[in-house]
Structures are given as structure tokens and as C-alpha cells.
Amino acid sequence: MRIALFTETFLPKVDGIVTRLRHTVDHLQRLGDQVLIFSPDGGLTEHKGAKIYGVSGFPLPMYPELKLALPRPAIGEELSRFKPDIIHVVNPAILGLAGLFYGKTLNIPIVASYHTHLPEYLQHYGLGALEGLLWELLKAGHNQAELNLCTSTVMVQTLTDHGIERVDLWQRGVDTETFQPDLASLEMRNRLSQGHPEDPLLLYVGRLGAEKEIDRIKPILEAIPNARLALVGDGPNRQTLEKYFAETRTHFVGYLGGQELASAFASADAFVFPSRTETLGLVLLEAMAAGCPVVAARSGGIPDIVEDGVNGYLFDPTDDWGAIAATQRLLSSQEERETLRRNARQEAERWSWAAATRQLQSYYRRVVARRPLSIAT
């Protein structure tokens, strides 16, 4: 099958969406499909055998890591040469509108997928009054697709409740080969704790953005004697967070990837994740695959992954004390922590990228089978 993938973000950017897409493209190519990626230009022309058609753009003011790449006629010409069987539009916003337009114009079936809960983001950037309008725009875009995919059951229901039609679940996936418990190391623990490996070590991995609510970790850190926090990642809120955590035992590590990231997960005592805006929380699965016990907000797609008291702990996201109590409970018993580690790894082993991609292929085939294709030349 020939698949044209439109995405507002791709390599070299690092985030949960890009992680999912790069593994998906890799496995689609391995399974014999051919993928053409339309994304903002990041200087790359190929990924795992798939051609990348980079579209020039400019940084988004409130989210400078993202580029706004505007649709242009050359995209239609490239599509006509590629002759795709299906178009997959990821988070249709700007560039994705070209995927929707050409899918309709050239009579190519369209699948869309929803990965970023933008209406929730608005609250964290002082734009909450626009939430209703944004849902209307999302509905108008997604309802152009024959199928809309979400990565958690909560988000399937949320989109359905807001009038988005033909919604189904695209199962989660995680790289269990890279993320493993046996990558725990004293060297990495020393690095994350700034030379104090004996102290309780809390870990956060992800974008340092206001919507991630990282500031909510501070009361947890302050309530646990000698606890240390390692923040792995970067983002527009870093300077604000550095000031906010200035008097605490917090280390801003910056980006880690590959085995370094896997070792960071495996070497920490707890992965603390307070965000309420997650459609899935891929980073949680990576922590669990590495055997790192999770303390996370009971919100969004997170309860699909974390079973409270079995493979991690969930807390009421409106209750600071609930987060503190969950983390204290986790750190108080080595035996219970080891049980959570084993259960977390077992849960992660159920969700391979190969299985998630095969499910996606079945969705593609179902959509393509519904009507014949006729592509303009």
C-alpha cells in the first residue's frame, strides 16, 4: 500500500508524536508498504526508506519548536506523482489541511489521527475563551476523514462527545527492546542526582511546557526528605521552571535519547507525571518498559495505561496532597516498589510497535476497500 502521511511535526523534533510516527513509518516500510511523509522542513529527506517532503515554514510564536508549514500547489503535484492509496493526516491544523484538500480533490481516502489535546492546552496559555471555537475547527477538519483514530479510550469518547464522527482506537505501542529494566546504572543515577545516588530520585521526562504542569511536582519534592528531581527534556517554560525550582534539589538535565534515556528511566525510583492534557502519555509506557514505577494524574489517556496500585499509582490531579501521598507510599516500601517495577514491565510488553502498526494497516485496508480510487494526473 502507498501511504501519504501529513504531519505538523516530525524529525528532528523529539516528542511523543514524533516517536510514534517514526516507529510507525519504520514498521510500515518493513511490512512492505511505501510511505511519503509531508512535514515541516527539518533538513531530512528520508526516514527508514520513506521519503520526506519537507515544506518550509516559520516557528509558532507560543511553541517555537513547532513550525507552521503552509500548504502549496507543489504538494498536489508530488501527491499525483506518488499516487497514494490512502492519505493519513496527523493532527490536521495547517499543513494537514493540504492533506484533507487533496484527499477530497483527488478522491483519495483519508484517515486522520488525534494526538495533541489542544483544547486543554489553551487553558495554560491564557486562551481558554477560544476552546469552543477550536472544537468547531477540529470537528470541521476531522469530519472530512473516513476514519478518525485516537490513542486512548478516553479521547475516543471526548472526540465523539464534541461531534467528531467515525472515531476508533489506535492501540498504544512502546519500544521494549530499547527500554529495559537492566539498563539501571549507578553512573546514570549519579548523573541525575548530581552525585547523591543514596537520595530518593524522582524523574520527569518530556517537554518543559506550561501545559505539562511540571510546577505541581514541587510540593511532592519538598514533602519528601532529601528527595531529588531530575527533569529530562527542554522547552519554552524552562527558564520559568528554573526560577521556580531554584531553592530545591532539582537538576535540569536537558535532552536524553536512546540508551541514555532508557538508563535514566531504569535508574530512577519514581517517574512523576502531573500532566492533565495527555491523549496517551507515551512517555509513561517508556518508563514502565524500563521498570520505573509511575506516579501520574488520573486524567486523559493515562488510566488506560496505569492501573492504580498494580503497575503504578494514580492521583486526583486537583489534589496536591494526593500526589504527595502516592509518591511517599511508593518510596516507603522497597518490596512494593519492586513489585510495581515487575508489573509495569509486564504491562509494557503487551504493547509492541509491530502490533500497533498491524492494527493501523487493518484500518487503512478497511477504509480503502470502501470505495474505488481515481487520482488526478
C-alpha positions as CSV (number, residue, x, y, z in Angstrom):
1,M,0.0,0.0,0.0
2,R,1.2,3.5,-0.8
3,I,0.6,5.9,2.2
4,A,0.9,9.7,2.1
5,L,1.4,10.9,5.7
6,F,0.8,14.5,6.6
7,T,2.1,15.7,9.9
8,E,2.6,19.1,11.6
9,T,5.7,17.7,13.4
10,F,8.4,15.2,12.6
11,L,12.2,14.6,12.9
12,P,14.5,16.1,14.0
13,K,11.9,17.3,16.7
14,V,11.7,15.0,19.6
15,D,8.3,14.4,21.3
16,G,5.7,11.6,21.8
17,I,4.0,12.2,18.5
18,V,7.3,12.0,16.6
19,T,8.3,8.9,18.5
20,R,5.0,7.2,17.5
21,L,5.3,8.3,13.9
22,R,8.9,7.3,13.3
23,H,8.2,3.8,14.7
24,T,5.0,3.5,12.7
25,V,6.8,4.6,9.4
26,D,9.6,2.1,10.2
27,H,7.2,-0.8,10.7
28,L,5.1,0.1,7.7
29,Q,8.2,0.1,5.5
30,R,9.3,-3.2,7.0
31,L,5.9,-4.7,6.2
32,G,6.2,-3.8,2.5
33,D,4.2,-0.5,2.4
34,Q,5.6,2.6,0.9
35,V,5.3,5.9,2.8
36,L,5.7,9.5,1.7
37,I,5.9,12.0,4.6
38,F,4.8,15.6,4.2
39,S,6.1,17.6,7.2
40,P,7.7,21.0,8.1
41,D,11.2,21.1,6.6
42,G,13.7,19.8,9.2
43,G,16.6,19.2,6.9
44,L,15.9,15.5,6.5
45,T,14.9,13.8,3.2
46,E,14.4,10.2,4.3
47,H,13.5,8.1,7.3
48,K,13.8,4.3,7.2
49,G,13.3,4.2,3.4
50,A,10.4,6.6,3.4
51,K,10.9,9.9,1.5
52,I,10.3,13.1,3.5
53,Y,8.9,16.0,1.5
54,G,9.9,19.0,3.7
55,V,7.7,22.1,3.4
56,S,9.3,25.4,4.5
57,G,7.6,27.2,7.4
58,F,8.1,29.5,10.4
59,P,8.1,28.9,14.2
60,L,4.8,29.1,16.1
61,P,5.1,32.1,18.4
62,M,3.9,30.3,21.6
63,Y,5.5,27.0,20.7
64,P,8.7,27.7,18.8
65,E,9.8,24.1,18.5
66,L,6.9,23.7,16.0
67,K,7.0,25.2,12.5
68,L,3.9,26.3,10.7
69,A,4.3,24.9,7.1
70,L,1.7,26.4,4.7
71,P,0.1,24.3,2.0
72,R,1.2,25.0,-1.6
73,P,0.4,23.6,-5.1
74,A,3.7,21.7,-5.2
75,I,2.2,19.3,-2.6
76,G,-0.5,18.3,-5.0
77,E,2.0,17.7,-7.8
78,E,4.1,15.5,-5.5
79,L,1.0,13.5,-4.5
80,S,-0.1,13.0,-8.1
81,R,3.4,11.5,-8.8
82,F,3.3,9.3,-5.8
83,K,-0.3,8.1,-6.4
84,P,-1.2,7.1,-2.8
85,D,-3.8,4.6,-1.9
86,I,-4.6,6.5,1.3
87,I,-3.8,9.8,3.0
88,H,-3.2,9.8,6.7
89,V,-3.4,13.3,8.3
90,V,-1.9,13.6,11.8
91,N,-3.4,16.4,13.9
92,P,-4.8,18.3,10.9
93,A,-4.1,22.0,11.6
94,I,-2.1,23.9,8.9
95,L,-0.1,21.6,6.6
96,G,-2.7,18.8,7.4
97,L,-5.3,20.9,5.6
98,A,-3.4,20.2,2.4
99,G,-3.9,16.5,3.1
100,L,-7.6,17.0,3.6
101,F,-7.9,19.2,0.5
102,Y,-6.1,16.9,-1.9
103,G,-7.7,13.8,-0.5
104,K,-11.1,15.3,-1.4
105,T,-9.9,16.8,-4.7
106,L,-8.1,13.6,-5.9
107,N,-10.6,11.2,-4.4
108,I,-8.1,9.6,-2.1
109,P,-9.5,8.0,1.1
110,I,-8.5,9.9,4.3
111,V,-7.6,8.7,7.8
112,A,-7.0,11.3,10.5
113,S,-5.5,10.8,13.9
114,Y,-5.7,12.9,17.1
115,H,-2.6,13.1,19.3
116,T,-2.5,16.5,20.9
117,H,-5.3,17.7,23.2
118,L,-5.1,21.3,22.0
119,P,-8.4,22.5,23.7
120,E,-6.8,21.7,27.0
121,Y,-3.6,23.4,26.1
122,L,-5.5,26.7,25.6
123,Q,-6.2,26.9,29.4
124,H,-2.4,27.0,30.1
125,Y,-1.7,29.8,27.6
126,G,-4.5,32.2,28.7
127,L,-6.7,31.4,25.7
128,G,-9.4,29.3,27.4
129,A,-12.1,31.5,25.8
130,L,-11.2,30.1,22.4
131,E,-11.9,26.5,23.4
132,G,-15.4,26.3,21.9
133,L,-14.1,27.8,18.6
134,L,-11.2,25.3,18.5
135,W,-13.5,22.3,18.9
136,E,-15.6,23.6,16.0
137,L,-12.5,23.9,13.8
138,L,-11.3,20.4,14.9
139,K,-14.7,19.0,14.1
140,A,-14.8,20.6,10.7
141,G,-11.3,19.1,9.9
142,H,-11.6,15.7,11.3
143,N,-15.1,15.1,9.9
144,Q,-13.6,15.2,6.4
145,A,-11.9,11.9,7.1
146,E,-13.4,8.5,6.6
147,L,-11.9,7.4,9.9
148,N,-10.6,9.3,13.0
149,L,-8.1,7.5,15.3
150,C,-7.3,8.3,18.9
151,T,-4.8,6.7,21.2
152,S,-6.9,6.2,24.3
153,T,-10.5,5.2,25.1
154,V,-11.0,8.5,27.0
155,M,-10.1,10.5,23.9
156,V,-12.3,8.4,21.7
157,Q,-15.2,9.4,24.0
158,T,-14.1,13.0,24.2
159,L,-14.0,13.5,20.4
160,T,-17.3,11.7,20.0
161,D,-18.9,13.9,22.6
162,H,-17.7,17.0,20.7
163,G,-19.3,15.9,17.4
164,I,-16.4,14.2,15.7
165,E,-17.6,11.2,13.8
166,R,-16.3,7.8,12.8
167,V,-13.8,7.6,15.8
168,D,-11.9,4.4,16.7
169,L,-8.9,3.4,18.9
170,W,-5.3,3.1,17.6
171,Q,-3.6,1.0,20.2
172,R,-0.6,2.2,22.1
173,G,3.0,1.0,21.4
174,V,6.4,1.1,23.0
175,D,9.9,0.1,22.2
176,T,10.5,-2.7,24.7
177,E,13.9,-3.5,23.2
178,T,15.4,-0.1,23.9
179,F,13.6,0.5,27.3
180,Q,14.6,-2.3,29.7
181,P,15.0,-2.5,33.5
182,D,18.5,-4.0,33.3
183,L,19.8,-0.6,32.0
184,A,19.8,0.8,35.5
185,S,23.2,2.1,36.4
186,L,24.9,3.8,39.3
187,E,26.7,6.1,36.8
188,M,23.4,7.4,35.5
189,R,21.9,7.7,38.9
190,N,24.9,9.7,40.0
191,R,24.4,12.0,37.0
192,L,20.7,12.5,37.6
193,S,21.1,13.1,41.3
194,Q,24.2,15.3,40.9
195,G,26.3,12.9,43.0
196,H,23.8,11.8,45.6
197,P,22.7,8.3,44.5
198,E,21.6,7.4,48.0
199,D,18.8,10.0,48.0
200,P,15.3,9.3,46.7
201,L,15.3,10.1,42.9
202,L,12.2,11.4,41.2
203,L,12.2,11.7,37.4
204,Y,10.2,13.7,34.8
205,V,10.8,13.3,31.1
206,G,9.1,15.4,28.5
207,R,8.6,18.8,27.1
208,L,9.1,21.7,29.5
209,G,5.9,23.5,28.6
210,A,3.2,25.1,30.8
211,E,0.6,22.5,29.7
212,K,2.7,19.7,31.3
213,E,2.1,21.3,34.8
214,I,5.6,20.4,36.0
215,D,5.4,23.0,38.7
216,R,3.0,20.6,40.5
217,I,5.9,18.3,41.3
218,K,7.5,20.9,43.6
219,P,5.2,20.2,46.6
220,I,6.0,16.5,46.2
221,L,9.7,17.2,46.2
222,E,9.5,19.4,49.3
223,A,7.4,16.9,51.3
224,I,10.0,14.1,50.9
225,P,13.2,14.5,52.9
226,N,16.4,14.5,50.8
227,A,14.4,13.8,47.6
228,R,15.9,14.9,44.3
229,L,14.2,15.7,41.0
230,A,15.7,15.2,37.5
231,L,13.9,17.0,34.7
232,V,14.8,15.5,31.3
233,G,13.8,17.5,28.3
234,D,13.6,21.1,27.2
235,G,11.0,23.6,26.1
236,P,9.7,27.2,26.3
237,N,9.0,27.1,30.0
238,R,12.5,26.1,31.1
239,Q,13.6,29.5,32.4
240,T,10.4,29.9,34.4
241,L,10.8,26.5,35.9
242,E,14.5,27.0,36.7
243,K,13.5,30.1,38.8
244,Y,10.6,28.2,40.4
245,F,12.7,25.2,41.4
246,A,15.8,27.3,42.3
247,E,15.8,26.5,46.0
248,T,15.1,22.8,45.6
249,R,17.2,19.7,44.7
250,T,16.3,19.8,41.1
251,H,18.6,19.1,38.1
252,F,17.7,20.3,34.6
253,V,19.3,17.5,32.6
254,G,18.3,18.6,29.0
255,Y,17.5,16.1,26.3
256,L,18.5,12.4,26.5
257,G,17.8,9.8,23.9
258,G,18.3,6.1,23.1
259,Q,20.0,4.1,25.7
260,E,20.8,7.1,27.8
261,L,17.1,7.9,28.2
262,A,16.3,4.2,28.8
263,S,19.0,4.2,31.6
264,A,17.6,7.3,33.1
265,F,14.2,5.7,33.5
266,A,15.6,2.4,34.8
267,S,17.8,4.2,37.4
268,A,15.1,6.4,39.0
269,D,12.9,5.5,41.9
270,A,9.7,7.1,40.5
271,F,8.5,8.7,37.4
272,V,6.2,11.6,38.3
273,F,3.8,12.8,35.7
274,P,1.3,15.5,36.7
275,S,0.0,16.5,33.2
276,R,-3.7,16.6,32.6
277,T,-3.5,17.1,28.9
278,E,-2.2,13.7,27.7
279,T,-4.1,11.9,25.0
280,L,-2.0,8.8,25.7
281,G,1.2,9.5,27.6
282,L,3.7,7.5,25.5
283,V,6.5,8.5,27.9
284,L,4.6,6.6,30.7
285,L,4.9,3.4,28.7
286,E,8.6,4.0,28.1
287,A,9.1,4.4,31.9
288,M,7.1,1.3,32.6
289,A,9.0,-0.7,30.0
290,A,12.2,0.4,31.8
291,G,10.7,-0.8,35.1
292,C,10.3,2.7,36.5
293,P,7.3,2.9,38.9
294,V,4.9,5.7,37.8
295,V,3.0,8.3,39.8
296,A,0.6,10.0,37.4
297,A,-2.5,12.1,37.3
298,R,-5.8,10.3,36.8
299,S,-6.6,12.1,33.6
300,G,-6.8,11.8,29.8
301,G,-5.5,8.6,28.4
302,I,-3.3,7.8,31.5
303,P,-5.8,5.4,33.2
304,D,-5.7,3.3,30.1
305,I,-2.0,2.6,30.9
306,V,-1.6,2.8,34.6
307,E,-3.6,0.6,36.9
308,D,-3.6,2.1,40.3
309,G,-1.7,0.0,42.9
310,V,-0.8,-2.6,40.4
311,N,1.7,-1.1,37.9
312,G,1.9,2.4,39.3
313,Y,-0.1,5.0,41.3
314,L,-2.7,7.4,40.1
315,F,-3.8,10.6,42.0
316,D,-6.5,13.2,41.7
317,P,-4.9,15.9,39.6
318,T,-6.7,18.6,41.6
319,D,-5.3,17.3,44.9
320,D,-1.7,18.2,45.7
321,W,-1.8,16.0,48.8
322,G,-2.9,13.0,46.8
323,A,0.2,13.3,44.6
324,I,2.4,13.6,47.7
325,A,0.8,10.6,49.4
326,A,1.1,8.4,46.3
327,T,4.8,9.2,45.9
328,Q,5.5,8.7,49.7
329,R,3.8,5.4,49.6
330,L,5.9,4.3,46.5
331,L,9.2,5.3,48.2
332,S,8.4,3.9,51.6
333,S,8.5,0.2,50.6
334,Q,11.3,-1.3,48.6
335,E,9.4,-4.6,48.3
336,E,6.3,-2.8,46.9
337,R,8.4,-0.7,44.6
338,E,10.0,-3.9,43.1
339,T,6.5,-5.4,42.6
340,L,5.4,-2.3,40.7
341,R,8.5,-2.4,38.6
342,R,7.8,-6.0,37.5
343,N,4.2,-5.3,36.8
344,A,5.0,-2.2,34.9
345,R,7.4,-4.1,32.6
346,Q,4.8,-6.9,32.1
347,E,2.2,-4.3,31.0
348,A,4.6,-2.6,28.6
349,E,5.5,-6.0,27.0
350,R,1.9,-6.3,25.8
351,W,2.2,-3.3,23.5
352,S,4.7,-3.6,20.7
353,W,5.0,-1.2,17.8
354,A,4.6,-4.1,15.4
355,A,1.2,-4.9,16.8
356,A,0.1,-1.3,16.8
357,T,1.2,-0.9,13.1
358,R,-0.6,-4.1,12.0
359,Q,-3.7,-2.7,13.6
360,L,-3.2,0.6,11.7
361,Q,-2.7,-1.4,8.4
362,S,-6.1,-3.1,9.0
363,Y,-7.8,0.3,9.4
364,Y,-6.1,1.5,6.2
365,R,-7.4,-1.6,4.3
366,R,-10.9,-1.2,5.7
367,V,-11.1,2.5,4.6
368,V,-9.6,1.8,1.1
369,A,-12.0,-1.1,0.5
370,R,-15.0,1.2,0.9
371,R,-14.6,3.0,-2.4
372,P,-12.5,2.9,-5.6
373,L,-9.7,5.4,-6.1
374,S,-9.3,7.7,-9.0
375,I,-6.3,10.0,-8.8
376,A,-6.0,13.1,-10.9
377,T,-2.8,13.5,-13.0
